[in-house]
Structures are given as structure tokens and as C-alpha cells.
């Protein structure tokens, strides 16, 4: 049994999602090799080699794999796939592009977004926006799996795997990279943040969203999130949306402000370690998942919270 784990990188470094997917790979059992693909990623490969439980790191050091386009990256993985029983990756927007292509070309069914490894061939995954958990047993000889990283803790360091540089196939020439526009922010990235302050329709306007959410988020060095209603109303940009059709997050602390707690929102944040809700409606469903609730008008509660945080 051997697993090939496609690493996620960001800015030349290994993204935290990789160490979380490694925990899932280790639970499946057998040797785990991490594939780092792209130019200028020697430092990321070294980070991967230090993770506990990694037997080998394969570094495909070529500009062909920059931007992790599905076509060349899938060709690279398929060239290696013969030696592996499991091809696995953290579930990210990048791998959601690559792994379905790998699964299709291997003619197997992808097992997406696993949240638990029950056995080497059996996995749990959320369906219906997290309202039901499906247990899937795969009979495919090769399993292609994406991992919901919020469900796994990150593997620690302590490994000293060998790094092998591999050539990889030529670019099949089916796609090319044009450009990307990255949002600049001083704040922690939403999916990696330890604290998130999230605002909903209760904020009432974009001005209020900035005026009430930002100061508290600044005090806590938190990322800012939003409900879909807040995004749709133009209070917050799209990339801040948390939920079924937004980002899945699991910070240490999630503060939901003026958010009712619709199932589609809960699907993206209910794995947070501590959930605090501020809502003036004591019947709001968010209180069913909240560890701490403050039934209050947010326009009073947030300035008071800000003032208290300023004292600490
Ligand atoms: P509301 O439900 O309107 O709640 C506002 C809350 O603010 C209320 O509970 C109210 O009591 C409280 N409030 C109002 N004023 C104050 C005040 N002054 N002080 C304190 N509290 C106050 N939603 C998501 O968030 N993420 C998703 O990814 C997502 N995906 C979806 C996918 C599909 C297919 C569908 C159908 C829906 C999806 N939704 C998603 C939408 C979801 O169903 C809800 O409509 C949305 O989450 C509601 O956002 P909200 O809680 O901000 O607004």
C-alpha cells in the first residue's frame, strides 16, 4: 500500500493544507510520498520532507507545473500512478481542478472531501451540505481522494524523508496560464486563520459591516468572514463567504455576528473549535451550534466588545 499526496503550495512554501491531508494519508496506512510540483519549490519540498510519516518527497521542479494547471499536473500524476494505490490531495480550488481529471483518466470514481478514514477502502464524507454523512467503500484498485482539511489536524514535524527530483512529462499543450489577480490583505487568510469574525445580513449595510466588524477583527488579529446574504447584499466581497458555496473553515474561534445560522452557512463553519454567536433573536438557529451566545443588538455589543478588547 502506497499513497501519493499532491502538495498544496503558496508563495513558494508548503500550505498548511498539505500537513492536514497527510494525517488522512497516514490513517489510510502504508508509505506516503509527497509530490511537490512547480519551479522554485525546493524550500516547500524540504518542508514536506520534515513532516512526520513521509517516506519520500518527489520534486517535479519545472515551470510546466507552475500554477498547477489540470492538464500537465494530471499527466505528471498519471505517469507516477502505477506505483501507488491511493492518489490523494487536500480539497482546495486547485486540486478540485486536477484530481477529477486524474480520476477520469484512471477510470475510477473520485472520493471527494473525506472527513474520516474508517478503513483503507472506507471513508466518511459529508453530503447535503453536511446534513448527512455518507460512508463510502471503494472497490477501485486505485483510489483518488480529496480530503476536507478542516476535519483533520496537521501532521507534525519530525520526519527526514529523502527528496528525489523527477523530470515529469512534457506539457500536453492543452491549456496555458494567462494571469491571476490575488487579493491583497493584511489579514490572515480565511481558511488558515485561527480566529474569524464573520458578519451577516444583520449588519444592514456595507458601511456598518466595515465599521462594526473590522475593529473587533483588528483587535483579535482575525480574518473576516461573511454569510452569503451579506455577500449578496454587497456588504462584503465574494471571497469572504463562508458556507456550502463559500469556504469551509475550522478556526479555533469563530464569532458569528448578525448571522442566523442557516444550514448552508453552518456547513462551512460548524467544525470551528469554539463558536460565539451575537444575535438579537434568541431563537436564531446559530445558537444550536454556538458554544457561547450573546443575545444582544450587535450595534451595541460590538463597540462594547471592542472597548473591552482595547483594555486587554
Ligand atoms: P439572515 O438569515 O437574514 O439572518 C440575519 C440575522 O441577523 C438574523 O438572525 C437576525 O436576528 C440577526 N440580526 C438582525 N439585526 C441584528 C442586530 N441589530 N443585532 C443582532 N442580530 C441581528 N449562506 C451562507 O452563509 N453561505 C453559503 O455558502 C450559502 N450557500 C447557499 C447555497 C444554496 C444552494 C442556498 C439555497 C443558500 C445558501 N446560503 C448560504 C444562504 C443561506 O440559506 C442563508 O440565506 C444565509 O446564510 C443567511 O445569511 P444571514 O444569516 O446573514 O441572514
Boltz pocket constraint, residues with backbone or C-beta under 6 A from the ligand:
constraints:
  - pocket:
      binder: B
      contacts: [[A, 199], [A, 200], [A, 201], [A, 202], [A, 203], [A, 226], [A, 227], [A, 228], [A, 229], [A, 230], [A, 241], [A, 242], [A, 243], [A, 244], [A, 245], [A, 246], [A, 247], [A, 257], [A, 258], [A, 259], [A, 260], [A, 261], [A, 262], [A, 263], [A, 264], [A, 265], [A, 268], [A, 278], [A, 279], [A, 280], [A, 281], [A, 284], [A, 296], [A, 297], [A, 298], [A, 299]]
      max_distance: 6.0
